[in-house]
Amino acid sequence: MLGTDDVDEELQRGFGLSINELEPLLKAGGDAAEMKFMECCRYLWQADGAELTEPFIEALFNKLPAKSRCVLFQRMLTIVYLAQDAQQT
């Protein structure tokens, strides 16, 4: 697994932001924070799969307010359920 320096490098390339620059937005919570978190996860997954996504989640998920973490978890479960349903058909 890669580290946060690798995540920072990729985020700089894709968004022009570092983990430290994202942290205040995520700590604020709400739709903007949740969408940015998901957008970063998607971008990092496409760039290098779990190697970049896992350290990003470890560094920032718990910085989000509890309500935003709950919303994101529900969204992620929905994505997993939809993917499983698509595989069965």
PDB file of N, CA, C and O in Angstrom:
ATOM      1  N   MET A   1       0.849  -1.183   0.000  1.00  0.00           N
ATOM      2  CA  MET A   1       0.000   0.000   0.000  1.00  0.00           C
ATOM      3  C   MET A   1       0.890   1.240   0.000  1.00  0.00           C
ATOM      4  O   MET A   1       1.913   1.292   0.682  1.00  0.00           O
ATOM      5  N   LEU A   2       0.481   2.222  -0.769  1.00  0.00           N
ATOM      6  CA  LEU A   2       1.206   3.479  -0.841  1.00  0.00           C
ATOM      7  C   LEU A   2       0.862   4.340   0.367  1.00  0.00           C
ATOM      8  O   LEU A   2      -0.044   4.000   1.128  1.00  0.00           O
ATOM      9  N   GLY A   3       1.571   5.449   0.553  1.00  0.00           N
ATOM     10  CA  GLY A   3       1.352   6.306   1.706  1.00  0.00           C
ATOM     11  C   GLY A   3       0.699   7.627   1.358  1.00  0.00           C
ATOM     12  O   GLY A   3       0.321   7.877   0.213  1.00  0.00           O
ATOM     13  N   THR A   4       0.576   8.464   2.371  1.00  0.00           N
ATOM     14  CA  THR A   4      -0.100   9.749   2.177  1.00  0.00           C
ATOM     15  C   THR A   4       0.679  10.687   1.256  1.00  0.00           C
ATOM     16  O   THR A   4       0.081  11.534   0.593  1.00  0.00           O
ATOM     17  N   ASP A   5       2.004  10.548   1.206  1.00  0.00           N
ATOM     18  CA  ASP A   5       2.771  11.372   0.258  1.00  0.00           C
ATOM     19  C   ASP A   5       2.377  11.047  -1.178  1.00  0.00           C
ATOM     20  O   ASP A   5       2.272  11.940  -2.019  1.00  0.00           O
ATOM     21  N   ASP A   6       2.162   9.768  -1.450  1.00  0.00           N
ATOM     22  CA  ASP A   6       1.732   9.339  -2.783  1.00  0.00           C
ATOM     23  C   ASP A   6       0.323   9.855  -3.084  1.00  0.00           C
ATOM     24  O   ASP A   6       0.027  10.278  -4.201  1.00  0.00           O
ATOM     25  N   VAL A   7      -0.533   9.809  -2.068  1.00  0.00           N
ATOM     26  CA  VAL A   7      -1.899  10.321  -2.220  1.00  0.00           C
ATOM     27  C   VAL A   7      -1.849  11.824  -2.505  1.00  0.00           C
ATOM     28  O   VAL A   7      -2.532  12.311  -3.406  1.00  0.00           O
ATOM     29  N   ASP A   8      -1.041  12.555  -1.734  1.00  0.00           N
ATOM     30  CA  ASP A   8      -0.892  13.999  -1.958  1.00  0.00           C
ATOM     31  C   ASP A   8      -0.450  14.299  -3.381  1.00  0.00           C
ATOM     32  O   ASP A   8      -0.984  15.197  -4.031  1.00  0.00           O
ATOM     33  N   GLU A   9       0.519  13.551  -3.854  1.00  0.00           N
ATOM     34  CA  GLU A   9       1.029  13.760  -5.214  1.00  0.00           C
ATOM     35  C   GLU A   9      -0.077  13.580  -6.250  1.00  0.00           C
ATOM     36  O   GLU A   9      -0.216  14.383  -7.173  1.00  0.00           O
ATOM     37  N   GLU A  10      -0.858  12.518  -6.086  1.00  0.00           N
ATOM     38  CA  GLU A  10      -1.934  12.252  -7.051  1.00  0.00           C
ATOM     39  C   GLU A  10      -3.052  13.284  -6.936  1.00  0.00           C
ATOM     40  O   GLU A  10      -3.602  13.713  -7.950  1.00  0.00           O
ATOM     41  N   LEU A  11      -3.395  13.690  -5.704  1.00  0.00           N
ATOM     42  CA  LEU A  11      -4.427  14.720  -5.523  1.00  0.00           C
ATOM     43  C   LEU A  11      -3.983  16.054  -6.114  1.00  0.00           C
ATOM     44  O   LEU A  11      -4.790  16.781  -6.694  1.00  0.00           O
ATOM     45  N   GLN A  12      -2.710  16.372  -5.968  1.00  0.00           N
ATOM     46  CA  GLN A  12      -2.177  17.598  -6.567  1.00  0.00           C
ATOM     47  C   GLN A  12      -2.316  17.545  -8.083  1.00  0.00           C
ATOM     48  O   GLN A  12      -2.681  18.533  -8.720  1.00  0.00           O
ATOM     49  N   ARG A  13      -2.025  16.387  -8.646  1.00  0.00           N
ATOM     50  CA  ARG A  13      -2.122  16.209 -10.094  1.00  0.00           C
ATOM     51  C   ARG A  13      -3.571  16.330 -10.571  1.00  0.00           C
ATOM     52  O   ARG A  13      -3.843  16.952 -11.598  1.00  0.00           O
ATOM     53  N   GLY A  14      -4.490  15.736  -9.823  1.00  0.00           N
ATOM     54  CA  GLY A  14      -5.885  15.694 -10.264  1.00  0.00           C
ATOM     55  C   GLY A  14      -6.739  16.883  -9.851  1.00  0.00           C
ATOM     56  O   GLY A  14      -7.629  17.302 -10.590  1.00  0.00           O
ATOM     57  N   PHE A  15      -6.463  17.431  -8.655  1.00  0.00           N
ATOM     58  CA  PHE A  15      -7.330  18.482  -8.117  1.00  0.00           C
ATOM     59  C   PHE A  15      -6.593  19.756  -7.734  1.00  0.00           C
ATOM     60  O   PHE A  15      -7.215  20.786  -7.472  1.00  0.00           O
ATOM     61  N   GLY A  16      -5.257  19.684  -7.701  1.00  0.00           N
ATOM     62  CA  GLY A  16      -4.491  20.829  -7.242  1.00  0.00           C
ATOM     63  C   GLY A  16      -4.607  21.044  -5.744  1.00  0.00           C
ATOM     64  O   GLY A  16      -4.394  22.154  -5.256  1.00  0.00           O
ATOM     65  N   LEU A  17      -4.946  19.980  -5.005  1.00  0.00           N
ATOM     66  CA  LEU A  17      -5.123  20.051  -3.556  1.00  0.00           C
ATOM     67  C   LEU A  17      -4.333  18.941  -2.872  1.00  0.00           C
ATOM     68  O   LEU A  17      -4.097  17.879  -3.448  1.00  0.00           O
ATOM     69  N   SER A  18      -3.932  19.207  -1.639  1.00  0.00           N
ATOM     70  CA  SER A  18      -3.278  18.188  -0.825  1.00  0.00           C
ATOM     71  C   SER A  18      -4.260  17.713   0.249  1.00  0.00           C
ATOM     72  O   SER A  18      -5.344  18.275   0.409  1.00  0.00           O
ATOM     73  N   ILE A  19      -3.865  16.686   0.969  1.00  0.00           N
ATOM     74  CA  ILE A  19      -4.681  16.205   2.086  1.00  0.00           C
ATOM     75  C   ILE A  19      -4.894  17.330   3.094  1.00  0.00           C
ATOM     76  O   ILE A  19      -6.007  17.523   3.584  1.00  0.00           O
ATOM     77  N   ASN A  20      -3.833  18.072   3.404  1.00  0.00           N
ATOM     78  CA  ASN A  20      -3.940  19.176   4.369  1.00  0.00           C
ATOM     79  C   ASN A  20      -4.888  20.269   3.896  1.00  0.00           C
ATOM     80  O   ASN A  20      -5.570  20.889   4.711  1.00  0.00           O
ATOM     81  N   GLU A  21      -4.940  20.510   2.603  1.00  0.00           N
ATOM     82  CA  GLU A  21      -5.841  21.527   2.061  1.00  0.00           C
ATOM     83  C   GLU A  21      -7.285  21.040   2.032  1.00  0.00           C
ATOM     84  O   GLU A  21      -8.208  21.848   2.129  1.00  0.00           O
ATOM     85  N   LEU A  22      -7.491  19.737   1.899  1.00  0.00           N
ATOM     86  CA  LEU A  22      -8.838  19.166   1.896  1.00  0.00           C
ATOM     87  C   LEU A  22      -9.435  19.086   3.299  1.00  0.00           C
ATOM     88  O   LEU A  22     -10.652  19.160   3.470  1.00  0.00           O
ATOM     89  N   GLU A  23      -8.581  18.936   4.287  1.00  0.00           N
ATOM     90  CA  GLU A  23      -9.043  18.691   5.651  1.00  0.00           C
ATOM     91  C   GLU A  23     -10.050  19.727   6.163  1.00  0.00           C
ATOM     92  O   GLU A  23     -11.072  19.321   6.717  1.00  0.00           O
ATOM     93  N   PRO A  24      -9.826  21.046   6.012  1.00  0.00           N
ATOM     94  CA  PRO A  24     -10.812  22.013   6.518  1.00  0.00           C
ATOM     95  C   PRO A  24     -12.189  21.879   5.841  1.00  0.00           C
ATOM     96  O   PRO A  24     -13.224  22.019   6.492  1.00  0.00           O
ATOM     97  N   LEU A  25     -12.185  21.610   4.539  1.00  0.00           N
ATOM     98  CA  LEU A  25     -13.454  21.425   3.830  1.00  0.00           C
ATOM     99  C   LEU A  25     -14.181  20.209   4.383  1.00  0.00           C
ATOM    100  O   LEU A  25     -15.388  20.263   4.620  1.00  0.00           O
ATOM    101  N   LEU A  26     -13.465  19.122   4.590  1.00  0.00           N
ATOM    102  CA  LEU A  26     -14.093  17.900   5.073  1.00  0.00           C
ATOM    103  C   LEU A  26     -14.572  18.048   6.512  1.00  0.00           C
ATOM    104  O   LEU A  26     -15.634  17.533   6.862  1.00  0.00           O
ATOM    105  N   LYS A  27     -13.806  18.741   7.349  1.00  0.00           N
ATOM    106  CA  LYS A  27     -14.209  18.949   8.741  1.00  0.00           C
ATOM    107  C   LYS A  27     -15.518  19.732   8.836  1.00  0.00           C
ATOM    108  O   LYS A  27     -16.272  19.568   9.795  1.00  0.00           O
ATOM    109  N   ALA A  28     -15.791  20.584   7.843  1.00  0.00           N
ATOM    110  CA  ALA A  28     -17.024  21.369   7.835  1.00  0.00           C
ATOM    111  C   ALA A  28     -18.244  20.485   7.599  1.00  0.00           C
ATOM    112  O   ALA A  28     -19.346  20.814   8.037  1.00  0.00           O
ATOM    113  N   GLY A  29     -18.049  19.367   6.908  1.00  0.00           N
ATOM    114  CA  GLY A  29     -19.154  18.448   6.646  1.00  0.00           C
ATOM    115  C   GLY A  29     -20.138  18.989   5.628  1.00  0.00           C
ATOM    116  O   GLY A  29     -19.882  20.005   4.982  1.00  0.00           O
ATOM    117  N   GLY A  30     -21.256  18.311   5.491  1.00  0.00           N
ATOM    118  CA  GLY A  30     -22.297  18.715   4.559  1.00  0.00           C
ATOM    119  C   GLY A  30     -22.091  18.159   3.159  1.00  0.00           C
ATOM    120  O   GLY A  30     -21.151  17.409   2.895  1.00  0.00           O
ATOM    121  N   ASP A  31     -23.002  18.551   2.267  1.00  0.00           N
ATOM    122  CA  ASP A  31     -22.989  18.017   0.898  1.00  0.00           C
ATOM    123  C   ASP A  31     -21.677  18.258   0.167  1.00  0.00           C
ATOM    124  O   ASP A  31     -21.165  17.361  -0.503  1.00  0.00           O
ATOM    125  N   ALA A  32     -21.127  19.468   0.291  1.00  0.00           N
ATOM    126  CA  ALA A  32     -19.895  19.791  -0.432  1.00  0.00           C
ATOM    127  C   ALA A  32     -18.748  18.893   0.016  1.00  0.00           C
ATOM    128  O   ALA A  32     -17.977  18.406  -0.811  1.00  0.00           O
ATOM    129  N   ALA A  33     -18.637  18.677   1.312  1.00  0.00           N
ATOM    130  CA  ALA A  33     -17.569  17.822   1.843  1.00  0.00           C
ATOM    131  C   ALA A  33     -17.766  16.371   1.411  1.00  0.00           C
ATOM    132  O   ALA A  33     -16.816  15.697   1.011  1.00  0.00           O
ATOM    133  N   GLU A  34     -19.000  15.902   1.495  1.00  0.00           N
ATOM    134  CA  GLU A  34     -19.294  14.514   1.132  1.00  0.00           C
ATOM    135  C   GLU A  34     -19.019  14.269  -0.350  1.00  0.00           C
ATOM    136  O   GLU A  34     -18.446  13.245  -0.724  1.00  0.00           O
ATOM    137  N   MET A  35     -19.427  15.207  -1.175  1.00  0.00           N
ATOM    138  CA  MET A  35     -19.204  15.055  -2.615  1.00  0.00           C
ATOM    139  C   MET A  35     -17.715  15.110  -2.951  1.00  0.00           C
ATOM    140  O   MET A  35     -17.245  14.338  -3.787  1.00  0.00           O
ATOM    141  N   LYS A  36     -16.972  16.006  -2.316  1.00  0.00           N
ATOM    142  CA  LYS A  36     -15.536  16.104  -2.568  1.00  0.00           C
ATOM    143  C   LYS A  36     -14.828  14.829  -2.117  1.00  0.00           C
ATOM    144  O   LYS A  36     -13.929  14.343  -2.803  1.00  0.00           O
ATOM    145  N   PHE A  37     -15.225  14.288  -0.973  1.00  0.00           N
ATOM    146  CA  PHE A  37     -14.635  13.042  -0.491  1.00  0.00           C
ATOM    147  C   PHE A  37     -14.868  11.923  -1.500  1.00  0.00           C
ATOM    148  O   PHE A  37     -13.936  11.203  -1.856  1.00  0.00           O
ATOM    149  N   MET A  38     -16.101  11.775  -1.958  1.00  0.00           N
ATOM    150  CA  MET A  38     -16.423  10.729  -2.934  1.00  0.00           C
ATOM    151  C   MET A  38     -15.701  10.961  -4.259  1.00  0.00           C
ATOM    152  O   MET A  38     -15.225  10.014  -4.883  1.00  0.00           O
ATOM    153  N   GLU A  39     -15.621  12.203  -4.680  1.00  0.00           N
ATOM    154  CA  GLU A  39     -14.926  12.536  -5.917  1.00  0.00           C
ATOM    155  C   GLU A  39     -13.444  12.149  -5.819  1.00  0.00           C
ATOM    156  O   GLU A  39     -12.882  11.581  -6.756  1.00  0.00           O
ATOM    157  N   CYS A  40     -12.828  12.458  -4.695  1.00  0.00           N
ATOM    158  CA  CYS A  40     -11.423  12.099  -4.487  1.00  0.00           C
ATOM    159  C   CYS A  40     -11.250  10.585  -4.459  1.00  0.00           C
ATOM    160  O   CYS A  40     -10.316  10.057  -5.062  1.00  0.00           O
ATOM    161  N   CYS A  41     -12.138   9.887  -3.766  1.00  0.00           N
ATOM    162  CA  CYS A  41     -12.068   8.419  -3.719  1.00  0.00           C
ATOM    163  C   CYS A  41     -12.159   7.834  -5.121  1.00  0.00           C
ATOM    164  O   CYS A  41     -11.389   6.943  -5.479  1.00  0.00           O
ATOM    165  N   ARG A  42     -13.083   8.329  -5.897  1.00  0.00           N
ATOM    166  CA  ARG A  42     -13.262   7.810  -7.265  1.00  0.00           C
ATOM    167  C   ARG A  42     -12.019   8.073  -8.107  1.00  0.00           C
ATOM    168  O   ARG A  42     -11.540   7.192  -8.821  1.00  0.00           O
ATOM    169  N   TYR A  43     -11.506   9.291  -8.016  1.00  0.00           N
ATOM    170  CA  TYR A  43     -10.323   9.659  -8.783  1.00  0.00           C
ATOM    171  C   TYR A  43      -9.130   8.779  -8.380  1.00  0.00           C
ATOM    172  O   TYR A  43      -8.427   8.250  -9.240  1.00  0.00           O
ATOM    173  N   LEU A  44      -8.910   8.629  -7.080  1.00  0.00           N
ATOM    174  CA  LEU A  44      -7.785   7.830  -6.601  1.00  0.00           C
ATOM    175  C   LEU A  44      -7.945   6.362  -6.973  1.00  0.00           C
ATOM    176  O   LEU A  44      -6.966   5.694  -7.304  1.00  0.00           O
ATOM    177  N   TRP A  45      -9.179   5.855  -6.920  1.00  0.00           N
ATOM    178  CA  TRP A  45      -9.433   4.468  -7.316  1.00  0.00           C
ATOM    179  C   TRP A  45      -9.085   4.270  -8.783  1.00  0.00           C
ATOM    180  O   TRP A  45      -8.459   3.273  -9.144  1.00  0.00           O
ATOM    181  N   GLN A  46      -9.482   5.203  -9.622  1.00  0.00           N
ATOM    182  CA  GLN A  46      -9.180   5.094 -11.048  1.00  0.00           C
ATOM    183  C   GLN A  46      -7.685   5.213 -11.312  1.00  0.00           C
ATOM    184  O   GLN A  46      -7.163   4.605 -12.246  1.00  0.00           O
ATOM    185  N   ALA A  47      -6.996   5.999 -10.485  1.00  0.00           N
ATOM    186  CA  ALA A  47      -5.562   6.196 -10.674  1.00  0.00           C
ATOM    187  C   ALA A  47      -4.761   4.959 -10.277  1.00  0.00           C
ATOM    188  O   ALA A  47      -3.835   4.571 -10.989  1.00  0.00           O
ATOM    189  N   ASP A  48      -5.110   4.327  -9.134  1.00  0.00           N
ATOM    190  CA  ASP A  48      -4.307   3.194  -8.668  1.00  0.00           C
ATOM    191  C   ASP A  48      -5.066   2.280  -7.712  1.00  0.00           C
ATOM    192  O   ASP A  48      -4.453   1.643  -6.856  1.00  0.00           O
ATOM    193  N   GLY A  49      -6.364   2.207  -7.842  1.00  0.00           N
ATOM    194  CA  GLY A  49      -7.145   1.286  -7.035  1.00  0.00           C
ATOM    195  C   GLY A  49      -6.985   1.501  -5.537  1.00  0.00           C
ATOM    196  O   GLY A  49      -6.868   2.633  -5.067  1.00  0.00           O
ATOM    197  N   ALA A  50      -6.982   0.415  -4.806  1.00  0.00           N
ATOM    198  CA  ALA A  50      -6.922   0.469  -3.350  1.00  0.00           C
ATOM    199  C   ALA A  50      -5.595   1.021  -2.845  1.00  0.00           C
ATOM    200  O   ALA A  50      -5.526   1.507  -1.716  1.00  0.00           O
ATOM    201  N   GLU A  51      -4.547   0.957  -3.647  1.00  0.00           N
ATOM    202  CA  GLU A  51      -3.231   1.430  -3.207  1.00  0.00           C
ATOM    203  C   GLU A  51      -3.253   2.900  -2.800  1.00  0.00           C
ATOM    204  O   GLU A  51      -2.554   3.289  -1.864  1.00  0.00           O
ATOM    205  N   LEU A  52      -4.044   3.723  -3.487  1.00  0.00           N
ATOM    206  CA  LEU A  52      -4.163   5.138  -3.143  1.00  0.00           C
ATOM    207  C   LEU A  52      -5.423   5.435  -2.340  1.00  0.00           C
ATOM    208  O   LEU A  52      -5.426   6.342  -1.507  1.00  0.00           O
ATOM    209  N   THR A  53      -6.476   4.692  -2.578  1.00  0.00           N
ATOM    210  CA  THR A  53      -7.752   4.966  -1.922  1.00  0.00           C
ATOM    211  C   THR A  53      -7.690   4.673  -0.426  1.00  0.00           C
ATOM    212  O   THR A  53      -8.197   5.456   0.378  1.00  0.00           O
ATOM    213  N   GLU A  54      -7.081   3.564  -0.047  1.00  0.00           N
ATOM    214  CA  GLU A  54      -7.028   3.195   1.372  1.00  0.00           C
ATOM    215  C   GLU A  54      -6.301   4.224   2.236  1.00  0.00           C
ATOM    216  O   GLU A  54      -6.833   4.608   3.278  1.00  0.00           O
ATOM    217  N   PRO A  55      -5.099   4.692   1.848  1.00  0.00           N
ATOM    218  CA  PRO A  55      -4.458   5.694   2.709  1.00  0.00           C
ATOM    219  C   PRO A  55      -5.224   7.018   2.757  1.00  0.00           C
ATOM    220  O   PRO A  55      -5.182   7.727   3.763  1.00  0.00           O
ATOM    221  N   PHE A  56      -5.921   7.349   1.671  1.00  0.00           N
ATOM    222  CA  PHE A  56      -6.746   8.560   1.665  1.00  0.00           C
ATOM    223  C   PHE A  56      -7.879   8.429   2.680  1.00  0.00           C
ATOM    224  O   PHE A  56      -8.114   9.338   3.477  1.00  0.00           O
ATOM    225  N   ILE A  57      -8.576   7.303   2.650  1.00  0.00           N
ATOM    226  CA  ILE A  57      -9.685   7.078   3.577  1.00  0.00           C
ATOM    227  C   ILE A  57      -9.174   7.045   5.017  1.00  0.00           C
ATOM    228  O   ILE A  57      -9.790   7.626   5.911  1.00  0.00           O
ATOM    229  N   GLU A  58      -8.049   6.365   5.238  1.00  0.00           N
ATOM    230  CA  GLU A  58      -7.488   6.305   6.586  1.00  0.00           C
ATOM    231  C   GLU A  58      -7.123   7.693   7.109  1.00  0.00           C
ATOM    232  O   GLU A  58      -7.286   7.970   8.297  1.00  0.00           O
ATOM    233  N   ALA A  59      -6.630   8.566   6.229  1.00  0.00           N
ATOM    234  CA  ALA A  59      -6.191   9.899   6.641  1.00  0.00           C
ATOM    235  C   ALA A  59      -7.357  10.854   6.886  1.00  0.00           C
ATOM    236  O   ALA A  59      -7.265  11.726   7.749  1.00  0.00           O
ATOM    237  N   LEU A  60      -8.455  10.702   6.138  1.00  0.00           N
ATOM    238  CA  LEU A  60      -9.469  11.754   6.169  1.00  0.00           C
ATOM    239  C   LEU A  60     -10.877  11.349   6.584  1.00  0.00           C
ATOM    240  O   LEU A  60     -11.653  12.220   6.979  1.00  0.00           O
ATOM    241  N   PHE A  61     -11.241  10.092   6.517  1.00  0.00           N
ATOM    242  CA  PHE A  61     -12.635   9.720   6.806  1.00  0.00           C
ATOM    243  C   PHE A  61     -13.074  10.184   8.194  1.00  0.00           C
ATOM    244  O   PHE A  61     -14.165  10.734   8.346  1.00  0.00           O
ATOM    245  N   ASN A  62     -12.244   9.969   9.189  1.00  0.00           N
ATOM    246  CA  ASN A  62     -12.623  10.336  10.555  1.00  0.00           C
ATOM    247  C   ASN A  62     -12.530  11.828  10.833  1.00  0.00           C
ATOM    248  O   ASN A  62     -12.906  12.278  11.916  1.00  0.00           O
ATOM    249  N   LYS A  63     -12.038  12.599   9.877  1.00  0.00           N
ATOM    250  CA  LYS A  63     -12.035  14.065  10.002  1.00  0.00           C
ATOM    251  C   LYS A  63     -13.426  14.629   9.705  1.00  0.00           C
ATOM    252  O   LYS A  63     -13.759  15.738  10.123  1.00  0.00           O
ATOM    253  N   LEU A  64     -14.227  13.855   8.982  1.00  0.00           N
ATOM    254  CA  LEU A  64     -15.590  14.278   8.661  1.00  0.00           C
ATOM    255  C   LEU A  64     -16.457  14.225   9.917  1.00  0.00           C
ATOM    256  O   LEU A  64     -16.229  13.383  10.786  1.00  0.00           O
ATOM    257  N   PRO A  65     -17.447  15.111  10.025  1.00  0.00           N
ATOM    258  CA  PRO A  65     -18.396  15.012  11.143  1.00  0.00           C
ATOM    259  C   PRO A  65     -19.154  13.680  11.080  1.00  0.00           C
ATOM    260  O   PRO A  65     -19.275  13.081  10.011  1.00  0.00           O
ATOM    261  N   ALA A  66     -19.651  13.231  12.203  1.00  0.00           N
ATOM    262  CA  ALA A  66     -20.339  11.938  12.288  1.00  0.00           C
ATOM    263  C   ALA A  66     -21.483  11.822  11.279  1.00  0.00           C
ATOM    264  O   ALA A  66     -21.651  10.772  10.658  1.00  0.00           O
ATOM    265  N   LYS A  67     -22.261  12.877  11.111  1.00  0.00           N
ATOM    266  CA  LYS A  67     -23.389  12.811  10.178  1.00  0.00           C
ATOM    267  C   LYS A  67     -22.901  12.581   8.743  1.00  0.00           C
ATOM    268  O   LYS A  67     -23.499  11.797   8.006  1.00  0.00           O
ATOM    269  N   SER A  68     -21.828  13.252   8.348  1.00  0.00           N
ATOM    270  CA  SER A  68     -21.289  13.070   6.998  1.00  0.00           C
ATOM    271  C   SER A  68     -20.716  11.664   6.831  1.00  0.00           C
ATOM    272  O   SER A  68     -20.857  11.062   5.766  1.00  0.00           O
ATOM    273  N   ARG A  69     -20.072  11.137   7.871  1.00  0.00           N
ATOM    274  CA  ARG A  69     -19.563   9.761   7.791  1.00  0.00           C
ATOM    275  C   ARG A  69     -20.707   8.778   7.593  1.00  0.00           C
ATOM    276  O   ARG A  69     -20.586   7.828   6.820  1.00  0.00           O
ATOM    277  N   CYS A  70     -21.808   9.003   8.282  1.00  0.00           N
ATOM    278  CA  CYS A  70     -22.986   8.143   8.158  1.00  0.00           C
ATOM    279  C   CYS A  70     -23.554   8.202   6.739  1.00  0.00           C
ATOM    280  O   CYS A  70     -23.866   7.170   6.146  1.00  0.00           O
ATOM    281  N   VAL A  71     -23.683   9.402   6.206  1.00  0.00           N
ATOM    282  CA  VAL A  71     -24.207   9.579   4.850  1.00  0.00           C
ATOM    283  C   VAL A  71     -23.296   8.881   3.833  1.00  0.00           C
ATOM    284  O   VAL A  71     -23.778   8.177   2.945  1.00  0.00           O
ATOM    285  N   LEU A  72     -21.996   9.076   3.965  1.00  0.00           N
ATOM    286  CA  LEU A  72     -21.054   8.444   3.043  1.00  0.00           C
ATOM    287  C   LEU A  72     -21.109   6.926   3.138  1.00  0.00           C
ATOM    288  O   LEU A  72     -21.050   6.240   2.117  1.00  0.00           O
ATOM    289  N   PHE A  73     -21.220   6.401   4.340  1.00  0.00           N
ATOM    290  CA  PHE A  73     -21.302   4.962   4.509  1.00  0.00           C
ATOM    291  C   PHE A  73     -22.560   4.421   3.822  1.00  0.00           C
ATOM    292  O   PHE A  73     -22.509   3.385   3.159  1.00  0.00           O
ATOM    293  N   GLN A  74     -23.670   5.111   3.979  1.00  0.00           N
ATOM    294  CA  GLN A  74     -24.912   4.685   3.330  1.00  0.00           C
ATOM    295  C   GLN A  74     -24.773   4.723   1.807  1.00  0.00           C
ATOM    296  O   GLN A  74     -25.235   3.818   1.113  1.00  0.00           O
ATOM    297  N   ARG A  75     -24.138   5.767   1.299  1.00  0.00           N
ATOM    298  CA  ARG A  75     -23.928   5.863  -0.155  1.00  0.00           C
ATOM    299  C   ARG A  75     -23.043   4.731  -0.658  1.00  0.00           C
ATOM    300  O   ARG A  75     -23.315   4.127  -1.695  1.00  0.00           O
ATOM    301  N   MET A  76     -21.982   4.454   0.092  1.00  0.00           N
ATOM    302  CA  MET A  76     -21.075   3.381  -0.320  1.00  0.00           C
ATOM    303  C   MET A  76     -21.783   2.031  -0.315  1.00  0.00           C
ATOM    304  O   MET A  76     -21.581   1.220  -1.219  1.00  0.00           O
ATOM    305  N   LEU A  77     -22.609   1.785   0.697  1.00  0.00           N
ATOM    306  CA  LEU A  77     -23.376   0.538   0.721  1.00  0.00           C
ATOM    307  C   LEU A  77     -24.315   0.440  -0.470  1.00  0.00           C
ATOM    308  O   LEU A  77     -24.460  -0.626  -1.068  1.00  0.00           O
ATOM    309  N   THR A  78     -24.944   1.537  -0.809  1.00  0.00           N
ATOM    310  CA  THR A  78     -25.839   1.560  -1.966  1.00  0.00           C
ATOM    311  C   THR A  78     -25.078   1.203  -3.234  1.00  0.00           C
ATOM    312  O   THR A  78     -25.568   0.431  -4.058  1.00  0.00           O
ATOM    313  N   ILE A  79     -23.886   1.758  -3.392  1.00  0.00           N
ATOM    314  CA  ILE A  79     -23.064   1.459  -4.564  1.00  0.00           C
ATOM    315  C   ILE A  79     -22.718  -0.026  -4.608  1.00  0.00           C
ATOM    316  O   ILE A  79     -22.786  -0.651  -5.666  1.00  0.00           O
ATOM    317  N   VAL A  80     -22.351  -0.586  -3.473  1.00  0.00           N
ATOM    318  CA  VAL A  80     -22.008  -2.009  -3.411  1.00  0.00           C
ATOM    319  C   VAL A  80     -23.225  -2.860  -3.765  1.00  0.00           C
ATOM    320  O   VAL A  80     -23.116  -3.807  -4.543  1.00  0.00           O
ATOM    321  N   TYR A  81     -24.379  -2.528  -3.199  1.00  0.00           N
ATOM    322  CA  TYR A  81     -25.602  -3.301  -3.488  1.00  0.00           C
ATOM    323  C   TYR A  81     -25.964  -3.218  -4.970  1.00  0.00           C
ATOM    324  O   TYR A  81     -26.342  -4.223  -5.573  1.00  0.00           O
ATOM    325  N   LEU A  82     -25.853  -2.038  -5.553  1.00  0.00           N
ATOM    326  CA  LEU A  82     -26.172  -1.881  -6.975  1.00  0.00           C
ATOM    327  C   LEU A  82     -25.200  -2.677  -7.845  1.00  0.00           C
ATOM    328  O   LEU A  82     -25.601  -3.283  -8.839  1.00  0.00           O
ATOM    329  N   ALA A  83     -23.935  -2.671  -7.469  1.00  0.00           N
ATOM    330  CA  ALA A  83     -22.946  -3.435  -8.226  1.00  0.00           C
ATOM    331  C   ALA A  83     -23.217  -4.934  -8.134  1.00  0.00           C
ATOM    332  O   ALA A  83     -23.076  -5.661  -9.117  1.00  0.00           O
ATOM    333  N   GLN A  84     -23.607  -5.385  -6.947  1.00  0.00           N
ATOM    334  CA  GLN A  84     -23.922  -6.811  -6.781  1.00  0.00           C
ATOM    335  C   GLN A  84     -25.147  -7.190  -7.599  1.00  0.00           C
ATOM    336  O   GLN A  84     -25.178  -8.248  -8.227  1.00  0.00           O
ATOM    337  N   ASP A  85     -26.159  -6.321  -7.593  1.00  0.00           N
ATOM    338  CA  ASP A  85     -27.357  -6.582  -8.383  1.00  0.00           C
ATOM    339  C   ASP A  85     -27.035  -6.627  -9.867  1.00  0.00           C
ATOM    340  O   ASP A  85     -27.576  -7.460 -10.594  1.00  0.00           O
ATOM    341  N   ALA A  86     -26.165  -5.742 -10.323  1.00  0.00           N
ATOM    342  CA  ALA A  86     -25.786  -5.707 -11.744  1.00  0.00           C
ATOM    343  C   ALA A  86     -25.036  -6.969 -12.146  1.00  0.00           C
ATOM    344  O   ALA A  86     -25.167  -7.421 -13.283  1.00  0.00           O
ATOM    345  N   GLN A  87     -24.257  -7.544 -11.245  1.00  0.00           N
ATOM    346  CA  GLN A  87     -23.512  -8.769 -11.543  1.00  0.00           C
ATOM    347  C   GLN A  87     -24.441  -9.974 -11.626  1.00  0.00           C
ATOM    348  O   GLN A  87     -24.155 -10.921 -12.359  1.00  0.00           O
ATOM    349  N   GLN A  88     -25.540  -9.954 -10.893  1.00  0.00           N
ATOM    350  CA  GLN A  88     -26.444 -11.092 -10.862  1.00  0.00           C
ATOM    351  C   GLN A  88     -27.343 -11.137 -12.097  1.00  0.00           C
ATOM    352  O   GLN A  88     -27.889 -12.190 -12.428  1.00  0.00           O
ATOM    353  N   THR A  89     -27.493 -10.033 -12.759  1.00  0.00           N
ATOM    354  CA  THR A  89     -28.349 -10.032 -13.957  1.00  0.00           C
ATOM    355  C   THR A  89     -27.558 -10.133 -15.215  1.00  0.00           C
ATOM    356  O   THR A  89     -28.130 -10.145 -16.305  1.00  0.00           O
TER     357      THR A  89
END
